[in-house]
Amino acid sequence: MTSLTEEERRILAYLHDSVSRGERYFRAKNIADAIGLTAKQVGSRLPKLAEKSEDVEIEKWGRARSTTWRVTQG
């Protein structure tokens, strides 16, 4: 895995913990609320993390009012 920023590590840690509990679909706003970032900070990093992450697989899943991300263990 390439070097990650502190925010990226926090996002990945949250996603990894959530997926291990069975959650699989996320919105940036919900992740941001849980870890103390803004939805914009999370949303801009998720596509990059989809390429960088080896622990979880992140896939743009659907778009209604905001993008939904499907996350599975890698």
C-alpha positions, 0 to 999 in steps of 0.5 A: 500500500502506498503512503496514506495521509492521517485522514485516509488512515482514519477513513480506512480504519472506520471502513475496515471496522464497519465491514467486519461488523457486516455493514457494506454500504456507506455515504461520505456524510455518514463516514464523516460524521463518525470520524470527525471529517467533512463529507467533502473531505471523505468524498474526495478521498474515497476514489483514491482509496479505492485504488490504494487500499488492500484491506477493503475494496471500495466501489462506487455503487449508486447515486441518488442524492449523494454517492453510495459506496459499496465496501467489502473486505479485500 
